[in-house]
Amino acid sequence: MENAADNQPYRIWECVLCGFQYNEADGDPDSGIAPGTRWEDIPDDWSCPECNAAKSEFDMRVVG
């Protein structure tokens, strides 16, 4: 069965503290997050690689 998220465009999430952007298409390989990893699939204990902010400190950016 297909995941509904697989049919959605990749999103960009931005750290509200430092402006780092997590792009689902790119992932965060340095932190073990593979390209194509959806935001909701990132572990809750992941943090911003730039400022160490919690995942909860990110907001989705409107793309397009």
PDB file of N, CA, C, O and CB in Angstrom:
ATOM      1  N   MET A   1       0.835  -1.183   0.000  1.00  0.00           N
ATOM      2  CA  MET A   1       0.000   0.000   0.000  1.00  0.00           C
ATOM      3  C   MET A   1       0.882   1.249   0.000  1.00  0.00           C
ATOM      4  O   MET A   1       1.859   1.329   0.744  1.00  0.00           O
ATOM      5  CB  MET A   1      -0.951  -0.003   1.216  1.00  0.00           C
ATOM      6  N   GLU A   2       0.525   2.226  -0.844  1.00  0.00           N
ATOM      7  CA  GLU A   2       1.326   3.438  -0.944  1.00  0.00           C
ATOM      8  C   GLU A   2       1.046   4.381   0.211  1.00  0.00           C
ATOM      9  O   GLU A   2      -0.075   4.462   0.713  1.00  0.00           O
ATOM     10  CB  GLU A   2       1.061   4.140  -2.262  1.00  0.00           C
ATOM     11  N   ASN A   3       2.079   5.087   0.620  1.00  0.00           N
ATOM     12  CA  ASN A   3       1.944   6.115   1.634  1.00  0.00           C
ATOM     13  C   ASN A   3       1.495   7.392   0.939  1.00  0.00           C
ATOM     14  O   ASN A   3       2.076   7.764  -0.081  1.00  0.00           O
ATOM     15  CB  ASN A   3       3.282   6.327   2.417  1.00  0.00           C
ATOM     16  N   ALA A   4       0.482   8.073   1.457  1.00  0.00           N
ATOM     17  CA  ALA A   4      -0.026   9.300   0.847  1.00  0.00           C
ATOM     18  C   ALA A   4       1.071  10.349   0.725  1.00  0.00           C
ATOM     19  O   ALA A   4       1.055  11.144  -0.215  1.00  0.00           O
ATOM     20  CB  ALA A   4      -1.194   9.857   1.662  1.00  0.00           C
ATOM     21  N   ALA A   5       2.017  10.367   1.648  1.00  0.00           N
ATOM     22  CA  ALA A   5       3.106  11.349   1.613  1.00  0.00           C
ATOM     23  C   ALA A   5       4.008  11.140   0.398  1.00  0.00           C
ATOM     24  O   ALA A   5       4.649  12.083  -0.067  1.00  0.00           O
ATOM     25  CB  ALA A   5       3.936  11.268   2.898  1.00  0.00           C
ATOM     26  N   ASP A   6       4.062   9.909  -0.119  1.00  0.00           N
ATOM     27  CA  ASP A   6       4.910   9.626  -1.267  1.00  0.00           C
ATOM     28  C   ASP A   6       4.452  10.383  -2.513  1.00  0.00           C
ATOM     29  O   ASP A   6       5.247  10.620  -3.421  1.00  0.00           O
ATOM     30  CB  ASP A   6       4.928   8.134  -1.543  1.00  0.00           C
ATOM     31  N   ASN A   7       3.192  10.757  -2.559  1.00  0.00           N
ATOM     32  CA  ASN A   7       2.652  11.467  -3.710  1.00  0.00           C
ATOM     33  C   ASN A   7       2.689  12.977  -3.545  1.00  0.00           C
ATOM     34  O   ASN A   7       2.286  13.707  -4.451  1.00  0.00           O
ATOM     35  CB  ASN A   7       1.244  11.026  -3.964  1.00  0.00           C
ATOM     36  N   GLN A   8       3.160  13.450  -2.413  1.00  0.00           N
ATOM     37  CA  GLN A   8       3.214  14.880  -2.122  1.00  0.00           C
ATOM     38  C   GLN A   8       4.594  15.426  -2.446  1.00  0.00           C
ATOM     39  O   GLN A   8       5.590  14.712  -2.329  1.00  0.00           O
ATOM     40  CB  GLN A   8       2.860  15.152  -0.648  1.00  0.00           C
ATOM     41  N   PRO A   9       4.659  16.692  -2.854  1.00  0.00           N
ATOM     42  CA  PRO A   9       5.989  17.288  -3.093  1.00  0.00           C
ATOM     43  C   PRO A   9       6.770  17.371  -1.783  1.00  0.00           C
ATOM     44  O   PRO A   9       6.197  17.443  -0.696  1.00  0.00           O
ATOM     45  CB  PRO A   9       5.856  18.706  -3.730  1.00  0.00           C
ATOM     46  N   TYR A  10       8.080  17.358  -1.922  1.00  0.00           N
ATOM     47  CA  TYR A  10       8.923  17.511  -0.739  1.00  0.00           C
ATOM     48  C   TYR A  10       8.738  18.909  -0.161  1.00  0.00           C
ATOM     49  O   TYR A  10       8.518  19.876  -0.891  1.00  0.00           O
ATOM     50  CB  TYR A  10      10.413  17.252  -1.083  1.00  0.00           C
ATOM     51  N   ARG A  11       8.832  18.997   1.154  1.00  0.00           N
ATOM     52  CA  ARG A  11       8.651  20.265   1.863  1.00  0.00           C
ATOM     53  C   ARG A  11       9.980  20.732   2.449  1.00  0.00           C
ATOM     54  O   ARG A  11      10.941  19.971   2.559  1.00  0.00           O
ATOM     55  CB  ARG A  11       7.590  20.123   2.979  1.00  0.00           C
ATOM     56  N   ILE A  12       9.998  22.001   2.818  1.00  0.00           N
ATOM     57  CA  ILE A  12      11.164  22.604   3.464  1.00  0.00           C
ATOM     58  C   ILE A  12      10.731  23.116   4.833  1.00  0.00           C
ATOM     59  O   ILE A  12       9.721  23.808   4.960  1.00  0.00           O
ATOM     60  CB  ILE A  12      11.771  23.764   2.591  1.00  0.00           C
ATOM     61  N   TRP A  13      11.498  22.770   5.842  1.00  0.00           N
ATOM     62  CA  TRP A  13      11.234  23.193   7.220  1.00  0.00           C
ATOM     63  C   TRP A  13      12.367  24.100   7.655  1.00  0.00           C
ATOM     64  O   TRP A  13      13.533  23.790   7.411  1.00  0.00           O
ATOM     65  CB  TRP A  13      11.094  21.967   8.186  1.00  0.00           C
ATOM     66  N   GLU A  14      12.047  25.215   8.293  1.00  0.00           N
ATOM     67  CA  GLU A  14      13.063  26.203   8.671  1.00  0.00           C
ATOM     68  C   GLU A  14      13.136  26.371  10.181  1.00  0.00           C
ATOM     69  O   GLU A  14      12.118  26.501  10.861  1.00  0.00           O
ATOM     70  CB  GLU A  14      12.769  27.551   8.011  1.00  0.00           C
ATOM     71  N   CYS A  15      14.360  26.365  10.687  1.00  0.00           N
ATOM     72  CA  CYS A  15      14.590  26.617  12.108  1.00  0.00           C
ATOM     73  C   CYS A  15      14.250  28.072  12.403  1.00  0.00           C
ATOM     74  O   CYS A  15      14.781  28.976  11.758  1.00  0.00           O
ATOM     75  CB  CYS A  15      16.066  26.293  12.511  1.00  0.00           C
ATOM     76  N   VAL A  16      13.371  28.303  13.370  1.00  0.00           N
ATOM     77  CA  VAL A  16      12.968  29.669  13.695  1.00  0.00           C
ATOM     78  C   VAL A  16      14.058  30.406  14.470  1.00  0.00           C
ATOM     79  O   VAL A  16      13.999  31.628  14.601  1.00  0.00           O
ATOM     80  CB  VAL A  16      11.672  29.658  14.500  1.00  0.00           C
ATOM     81  N   LEU A  17      15.039  29.690  14.980  1.00  0.00           N
ATOM     82  CA  LEU A  17      16.108  30.322  15.753  1.00  0.00           C
ATOM     83  C   LEU A  17      17.274  30.788  14.893  1.00  0.00           C
ATOM     84  O   LEU A  17      17.817  31.869  15.122  1.00  0.00           O
ATOM     85  CB  LEU A  17      16.611  29.369  16.797  1.00  0.00           C
ATOM     86  N   CYS A  18      17.670  29.980  13.897  1.00  0.00           N
ATOM     87  CA  CYS A  18      18.856  30.346  13.115  1.00  0.00           C
ATOM     88  C   CYS A  18      18.625  30.419  11.616  1.00  0.00           C
ATOM     89  O   CYS A  18      19.485  30.919  10.891  1.00  0.00           O
ATOM     90  CB  CYS A  18      19.942  29.373  13.381  1.00  0.00           C
ATOM     91  N   GLY A  19      17.489  29.934  11.131  1.00  0.00           N
ATOM     92  CA  GLY A  19      17.201  30.001   9.706  1.00  0.00           C
ATOM     93  C   GLY A  19      17.663  28.797   8.895  1.00  0.00           C
ATOM     94  O   GLY A  19      17.453  28.759   7.683  1.00  0.00           O
ATOM     95  N   PHE A  20      18.291  27.808   9.543  1.00  0.00           N
ATOM     96  CA  PHE A  20      18.678  26.589   8.823  1.00  0.00           C
ATOM     97  C   PHE A  20      17.437  25.970   8.193  1.00  0.00           C
ATOM     98  O   PHE A  20      16.371  25.935   8.807  1.00  0.00           O
ATOM     99  CB  PHE A  20      19.381  25.569   9.777  1.00  0.00           C
ATOM    100  N   GLN A  21      17.583  25.481   6.963  1.00  0.00           N
ATOM    101  CA  GLN A  21      16.452  24.861   6.287  1.00  0.00           C
ATOM    102  C   GLN A  21      16.707  23.373   6.090  1.00  0.00           C
ATOM    103  O   GLN A  21      17.738  22.961   5.559  1.00  0.00           O
ATOM    104  CB  GLN A  21      16.187  25.543   4.937  1.00  0.00           C
ATOM    105  N   TYR A  22      15.729  22.574   6.539  1.00  0.00           N
ATOM    106  CA  TYR A  22      15.756  21.134   6.279  1.00  0.00           C
ATOM    107  C   TYR A  22      14.873  20.885   5.068  1.00  0.00           C
ATOM    108  O   TYR A  22      13.667  21.129   5.109  1.00  0.00           O
ATOM    109  CB  TYR A  22      15.270  20.297   7.530  1.00  0.00           C
ATOM    110  N   ASN A  23      15.476  20.399   3.990  1.00  0.00           N
ATOM    111  CA  ASN A  23      14.752  20.076   2.773  1.00  0.00           C
ATOM    112  C   ASN A  23      14.558  18.560   2.751  1.00  0.00           C
ATOM    113  O   ASN A  23      15.530  17.806   2.781  1.00  0.00           O
ATOM    114  CB  ASN A  23      15.515  20.584   1.491  1.00  0.00           C
ATOM    115  N   GLU A  24      13.307  18.120   2.699  1.00  0.00           N
ATOM    116  CA  GLU A  24      13.036  16.680   2.710  1.00  0.00           C
ATOM    117  C   GLU A  24      13.720  15.962   1.548  1.00  0.00           C
ATOM    118  O   GLU A  24      14.115  14.805   1.690  1.00  0.00           O
ATOM    119  CB  GLU A  24      11.532  16.430   2.657  1.00  0.00           C
ATOM    120  N   ALA A  25      13.865  16.626   0.410  1.00  0.00           N
ATOM    121  CA  ALA A  25      14.514  16.002  -0.748  1.00  0.00           C
ATOM    122  C   ALA A  25      15.986  15.719  -0.475  1.00  0.00           C
ATOM    123  O   ALA A  25      16.527  14.716  -0.942  1.00  0.00           O
ATOM    124  CB  ALA A  25      14.378  16.898  -1.983  1.00  0.00           C
ATOM    125  N   ASP A  26      16.633  16.604   0.284  1.00  0.00           N
ATOM    126  CA  ASP A  26      18.070  16.474   0.558  1.00  0.00           C
ATOM    127  C   ASP A  26      18.370  15.675   1.813  1.00  0.00           C
ATOM    128  O   ASP A  26      19.427  15.051   1.908  1.00  0.00           O
ATOM    129  CB  ASP A  26      18.690  17.835   0.682  1.00  0.00           C
ATOM    130  N   GLY A  27      17.453  15.682   2.785  1.00  0.00           N
ATOM    131  CA  GLY A  27      17.710  15.021   4.059  1.00  0.00           C
ATOM    132  C   GLY A  27      18.811  15.744   4.837  1.00  0.00           C
ATOM    133  O   GLY A  27      19.081  16.921   4.599  1.00  0.00           O
ATOM    134  N   ASP A  28      19.429  15.041   5.752  1.00  0.00           N
ATOM    135  CA  ASP A  28      20.558  15.559   6.538  1.00  0.00           C
ATOM    136  C   ASP A  28      21.552  14.416   6.720  1.00  0.00           C
ATOM    137  O   ASP A  28      21.692  13.877   7.818  1.00  0.00           O
ATOM    138  CB  ASP A  28      20.082  16.136   7.939  1.00  0.00           C
ATOM    139  N   PRO A  29      22.245  14.045   5.632  1.00  0.00           N
ATOM    140  CA  PRO A  29      23.139  12.884   5.689  1.00  0.00           C
ATOM    141  C   PRO A  29      24.174  12.931   6.805  1.00  0.00           C
ATOM    142  O   PRO A  29      24.545  11.891   7.349  1.00  0.00           O
ATOM    143  CB  PRO A  29      23.845  12.747   4.392  1.00  0.00           C
ATOM    144  N   ASP A  30      24.648  14.138   7.155  1.00  0.00           N
ATOM    145  CA  ASP A  30      25.640  14.248   8.225  1.00  0.00           C
ATOM    146  C   ASP A  30      25.082  13.799   9.576  1.00  0.00           C
ATOM    147  O   ASP A  30      25.834  13.417  10.472  1.00  0.00           O
ATOM    148  CB  ASP A  30      26.140  15.682   8.326  1.00  0.00           C
ATOM    149  N   SER A  31      23.748  13.850   9.710  1.00  0.00           N
ATOM    150  CA  SER A  31      23.097  13.415  10.947  1.00  0.00           C
ATOM    151  C   SER A  31      22.423  12.054  10.793  1.00  0.00           C
ATOM    152  O   SER A  31      21.683  11.617  11.674  1.00  0.00           O
ATOM    153  CB  SER A  31      22.071  14.446  11.387  1.00  0.00           C
ATOM    154  N   GLY A  32      22.684  11.387   9.668  1.00  0.00           N
ATOM    155  CA  GLY A  32      22.116  10.058   9.447  1.00  0.00           C
ATOM    156  C   GLY A  32      20.699  10.070   8.894  1.00  0.00           C
ATOM    157  O   GLY A  32      20.017   9.046   8.926  1.00  0.00           O
ATOM    158  N   ILE A  33      20.242  11.225   8.382  1.00  0.00           N
ATOM    159  CA  ILE A  33      18.902  11.340   7.811  1.00  0.00           C
ATOM    160  C   ILE A  33      19.041  11.276   6.284  1.00  0.00           C
ATOM    161  O   ILE A  33      19.591  12.188   5.668  1.00  0.00           O
ATOM    162  CB  ILE A  33      18.188  12.678   8.271  1.00  0.00           C
ATOM    163  N   ALA A  34      18.545  10.203   5.690  1.00  0.00           N
ATOM    164  CA  ALA A  34      18.716   9.968   4.259  1.00  0.00           C
ATOM    165  C   ALA A  34      17.911  10.953   3.415  1.00  0.00           C
ATOM    166  O   ALA A  34      16.856  11.419   3.845  1.00  0.00           O
ATOM    167  CB  ALA A  34      18.310   8.547   3.915  1.00  0.00           C
ATOM    168  N   PRO A  35      18.403  11.275   2.213  1.00  0.00           N
ATOM    169  CA  PRO A  35      17.605  12.086   1.292  1.00  0.00           C
ATOM    170  C   PRO A  35      16.232  11.438   1.073  1.00  0.00           C
ATOM    171  O   PRO A  35      16.111  10.216   0.986  1.00  0.00           O
ATOM    172  CB  PRO A  35      18.345  12.261  -0.062  1.00  0.00           C
ATOM    173  N   GLY A  36      15.216  12.277   0.987  1.00  0.00           N
ATOM    174  CA  GLY A  36      13.854  11.785   0.797  1.00  0.00           C
ATOM    175  C   GLY A  36      13.116  11.509   2.094  1.00  0.00           C
ATOM    176  O   GLY A  36      11.957  11.096   2.066  1.00  0.00           O
ATOM    177  N   THR A  37      13.768  11.731   3.240  1.00  0.00           N
ATOM    178  CA  THR A  37      13.123  11.482   4.527  1.00  0.00           C
ATOM    179  C   THR A  37      12.141  12.604   4.849  1.00  0.00           C
ATOM    180  O   THR A  37      12.513  13.776   4.918  1.00  0.00           O
ATOM    181  CB  THR A  37      14.176  11.349   5.649  1.00  0.00           C
ATOM    182  N   ARG A  38      10.887  12.223   5.042  1.00  0.00           N
ATOM    183  CA  ARG A  38       9.838  13.182   5.375  1.00  0.00           C
ATOM    184  C   ARG A  38      10.036  13.688   6.804  1.00  0.00           C
ATOM    185  O   ARG A  38      10.578  12.987   7.658  1.00  0.00           O
ATOM    186  CB  ARG A  38       8.435  12.540   5.211  1.00  0.00           C
ATOM    187  N   TRP A  39       9.589  14.907   7.041  1.00  0.00           N
ATOM    188  CA  TRP A  39       9.730  15.555   8.347  1.00  0.00           C
ATOM    189  C   TRP A  39       9.174  14.684   9.465  1.00  0.00           C
ATOM    190  O   TRP A  39       9.804  14.523  10.510  1.00  0.00           O
ATOM    191  CB  TRP A  39       9.026  16.910   8.346  1.00  0.00           C
ATOM    192  N   GLU A  40       7.992  14.124   9.238  1.00  0.00           N
ATOM    193  CA  GLU A  40       7.353  13.326  10.286  1.00  0.00           C
ATOM    194  C   GLU A  40       8.101  12.023  10.581  1.00  0.00           C
ATOM    195  O   GLU A  40       7.846  11.382  11.600  1.00  0.00           O
ATOM    196  CB  GLU A  40       5.928  13.012   9.889  1.00  0.00           C
ATOM    197  N   ASP A  41       9.016  11.630   9.699  1.00  0.00           N
ATOM    198  CA  ASP A  41       9.793  10.405   9.906  1.00  0.00           C
ATOM    199  C   ASP A  41      11.138  10.650  10.588  1.00  0.00           C
ATOM    200  O   ASP A  41      11.859   9.703  10.901  1.00  0.00           O
ATOM    201  CB  ASP A  41      10.023   9.723   8.583  1.00  0.00           C
ATOM    202  N   ILE A  42      11.471  11.910  10.815  1.00  0.00           N
ATOM    203  CA  ILE A  42      12.708  12.239  11.530  1.00  0.00           C
ATOM    204  C   ILE A  42      12.481  11.991  13.021  1.00  0.00           C
ATOM    205  O   ILE A  42      11.435  12.365  13.550  1.00  0.00           O
ATOM    206  CB  ILE A  42      13.144  13.730  11.264  1.00  0.00           C
ATOM    207  N   PRO A  43      13.426  11.377  13.698  1.00  0.00           N
ATOM    208  CA  PRO A  43      13.252  11.133  15.142  1.00  0.00           C
ATOM    209  C   PRO A  43      13.025  12.435  15.914  1.00  0.00           C
ATOM    210  O   PRO A  43      13.584  13.475  15.567  1.00  0.00           O
ATOM    211  CB  PRO A  43      14.481  10.404  15.708  1.00  0.00           C
ATOM    212  N   ASP A  44      12.213  12.368  16.947  1.00  0.00           N
ATOM    213  CA  ASP A  44      11.900  13.549  17.754  1.00  0.00           C
ATOM    214  C   ASP A  44      13.121  14.122  18.462  1.00  0.00           C
ATOM    215  O   ASP A  44      13.123  15.292  18.846  1.00  0.00           O
ATOM    216  CB  ASP A  44      10.845  13.206  18.774  1.00  0.00           C
ATOM    217  N   ASP A  45      14.167  13.299  18.641  1.00  0.00           N
ATOM    218  CA  ASP A  45      15.358  13.808  19.331  1.00  0.00           C
ATOM    219  C   ASP A  45      16.382  14.417  18.362  1.00  0.00           C
ATOM    220  O   ASP A  45      17.463  14.827  18.785  1.00  0.00           O
ATOM    221  CB  ASP A  45      16.013  12.681  20.129  1.00  0.00           C
ATOM    222  N   TRP A  46      16.048  14.479  17.057  1.00  0.00           N
ATOM    223  CA  TRP A  46      16.914  15.161  16.084  1.00  0.00           C
ATOM    224  C   TRP A  46      16.933  16.642  16.414  1.00  0.00           C
ATOM    225  O   TRP A  46      15.935  17.191  16.881  1.00  0.00           O
ATOM    226  CB  TRP A  46      16.426  14.924  14.613  1.00  0.00           C
ATOM    227  N   SER A  47      18.060  17.287  16.174  1.00  0.00           N
ATOM    228  CA  SER A  47      18.148  18.727  16.433  1.00  0.00           C
ATOM    229  C   SER A  47      18.819  19.430  15.259  1.00  0.00           C
ATOM    230  O   SER A  47      19.487  18.801  14.438  1.00  0.00           O
ATOM    231  CB  SER A  47      18.927  19.003  17.742  1.00  0.00           C
ATOM    232  N   CYS A  48      18.631  20.732  15.196  1.00  0.00           N
ATOM    233  CA  CYS A  48      19.192  21.558  14.138  1.00  0.00           C
ATOM    234  C   CYS A  48      20.711  21.390  14.108  1.00  0.00           C
ATOM    235  O   CYS A  48      21.371  21.548  15.135  1.00  0.00           O
ATOM    236  CB  CYS A  48      18.807  23.046  14.339  1.00  0.00           C
ATOM    237  N   PRO A  49      21.268  21.071  12.942  1.00  0.00           N
ATOM    238  CA  PRO A  49      22.727  20.897  12.877  1.00  0.00           C
ATOM    239  C   PRO A  49      23.505  22.208  13.005  1.00  0.00           C
ATOM    240  O   PRO A  49      24.716  22.188  13.224  1.00  0.00           O
ATOM    241  CB  PRO A  49      23.097  20.229  11.576  1.00  0.00           C
ATOM    242  N   GLU A  50      22.826  23.337  12.871  1.00  0.00           N
ATOM    243  CA  GLU A  50      23.496  24.634  12.980  1.00  0.00           C
ATOM    244  C   GLU A  50      23.495  25.188  14.398  1.00  0.00           C
ATOM    245  O   GLU A  50      24.516  25.688  14.871  1.00  0.00           O
ATOM    246  CB  GLU A  50      22.842  25.625  12.059  1.00  0.00           C
ATOM    247  N   CYS A  51      22.337  25.100  15.088  1.00  0.00           N
ATOM    248  CA  CYS A  51      22.242  25.744  16.408  1.00  0.00           C
ATOM    249  C   CYS A  51      21.757  24.801  17.509  1.00  0.00           C
ATOM    250  O   CYS A  51      21.599  25.216  18.657  1.00  0.00           O
ATOM    251  CB  CYS A  51      21.312  26.931  16.327  1.00  0.00           C
ATOM    252  N   ASN A  52      21.521  23.533  17.163  1.00  0.00           N
ATOM    253  CA  ASN A  52      21.106  22.519  18.130  1.00  0.00           C
ATOM    254  C   ASN A  52      19.683  22.718  18.661  1.00  0.00           C
ATOM    255  O   ASN A  52      19.331  22.165  19.704  1.00  0.00           O
ATOM    256  CB  ASN A  52      22.066  22.508  19.281  1.00  0.00           C
ATOM    257  N   ALA A  53      18.862  23.503  17.954  1.00  0.00           N
ATOM    258  CA  ALA A  53      17.467  23.701  18.365  1.00  0.00           C
ATOM    259  C   ALA A  53      16.694  22.396  18.190  1.00  0.00           C
ATOM    260  O   ALA A  53      17.018  21.577  17.330  1.00  0.00           O
ATOM    261  CB  ALA A  53      16.801  24.845  17.544  1.00  0.00           C
ATOM    262  N   ALA A  54      15.681  22.219  19.008  1.00  0.00           N
ATOM    263  CA  ALA A  54      14.836  21.032  18.943  1.00  0.00           C
ATOM    264  C   ALA A  54      14.009  21.016  17.660  1.00  0.00           C
ATOM    265  O   ALA A  54      13.760  22.062  17.061  1.00  0.00           O
ATOM    266  CB  ALA A  54      13.916  20.967  20.164  1.00  0.00           C
ATOM    267  N   LYS A  55      13.592  19.841  17.249  1.00  0.00           N
ATOM    268  CA  LYS A  55      12.753  19.682  16.061  1.00  0.00           C
ATOM    269  C   LYS A  55      11.494  20.541  16.154  1.00  0.00           C
ATOM    270  O   LYS A  55      10.985  21.011  15.137  1.00  0.00           O
ATOM    271  CB  LYS A  55      12.372  18.210  15.873  1.00  0.00           C
ATOM    272  N   SER A  56      10.996  20.745  17.359  1.00  0.00           N
ATOM    273  CA  SER A  56       9.789  21.546  17.564  1.00  0.00           C
ATOM    274  C   SER A  56       9.994  23.025  17.248  1.00  0.00           C
ATOM    275  O   SER A  56       9.021  23.775  17.168  1.00  0.00           O
ATOM    276  CB  SER A  56       9.316  21.398  18.987  1.00  0.00           C
ATOM    277  N   GLU A  57      11.237  23.457  17.068  1.00  0.00           N
ATOM    278  CA  GLU A  57      11.547  24.852  16.759  1.00  0.00           C
ATOM    279  C   GLU A  57      11.585  25.122  15.249  1.00  0.00           C
ATOM    280  O   GLU A  57      12.087  26.160  14.816  1.00  0.00           O
ATOM    281  CB  GLU A  57      12.882  25.233  17.383  1.00  0.00           C
ATOM    282  N   PHE A  58      11.063  24.200  14.460  1.00  0.00           N
ATOM    283  CA  PHE A  58      11.023  24.350  13.009  1.00  0.00           C
ATOM    284  C   PHE A  58       9.601  24.610  12.536  1.00  0.00           C
ATOM    285  O   PHE A  58       8.645  24.055  13.079  1.00  0.00           O
ATOM    286  CB  PHE A  58      11.591  23.103  12.322  1.00  0.00           C
ATOM    287  N   ASP A  59       9.468  25.458  11.520  1.00  0.00           N
ATOM    288  CA  ASP A  59       8.185  25.734  10.871  1.00  0.00           C
ATOM    289  C   ASP A  59       8.299  25.372   9.403  1.00  0.00           C
ATOM    290  O   ASP A  59       9.351  25.544   8.788  1.00  0.00           O
ATOM    291  CB  ASP A  59       7.767  27.226  11.043  1.00  0.00           C
ATOM    292  N   MET A  60       7.194  24.864   8.841  1.00  0.00           N
ATOM    293  CA  MET A  60       7.195  24.539   7.425  1.00  0.00           C
ATOM    294  C   MET A  60       7.153  25.817   6.600  1.00  0.00           C
ATOM    295  O   MET A  60       6.388  26.735   6.894  1.00  0.00           O
ATOM    296  CB  MET A  60       6.007  23.629   7.075  1.00  0.00           C
ATOM    297  N   ARG A  61       7.982  25.864   5.568  1.00  0.00           N
ATOM    298  CA  ARG A  61       8.017  26.999   4.650  1.00  0.00           C
ATOM    299  C   ARG A  61       7.059  26.725   3.503  1.00  0.00           C
ATOM    300  O   ARG A  61       6.957  25.588   3.042  1.00  0.00           O
ATOM    301  CB  ARG A  61       9.460  27.257   4.121  1.00  0.00           C
ATOM    302  N   VAL A  62       6.367  27.736   3.044  1.00  0.00           N
ATOM    303  CA  VAL A  62       5.515  27.599   1.874  1.00  0.00           C
ATOM    304  C   VAL A  62       6.412  27.662   0.643  1.00  0.00           C
ATOM    305  O   VAL A  62       7.164  28.619   0.463  1.00  0.00           O
ATOM    306  CB  VAL A  62       4.405  28.709   1.835  1.00  0.00           C
ATOM    307  N   VAL A  63       6.328  26.649  -0.192  1.00  0.00           N
ATOM    308  CA  VAL A  63       7.155  26.579  -1.385  1.00  0.00           C
ATOM    309  C   VAL A  63       6.254  26.742  -2.604  1.00  0.00           C
ATOM    310  O   VAL A  63       5.184  26.139  -2.688  1.00  0.00           O
ATOM    311  CB  VAL A  63       7.949  25.238  -1.445  1.00  0.00           C
ATOM    312  N   GLY A  64       6.704  27.564  -3.541  1.00  0.00           N
ATOM    313  CA  GLY A  64       5.927  27.701  -4.766  1.00  0.00           C
ATOM    314  C   GLY A  64       5.449  29.019  -4.975  1.00  0.00           C
ATOM    315  O   GLY A  64       4.777  29.281  -5.973  1.00  0.00           O
TER     316      GLY A  64
END
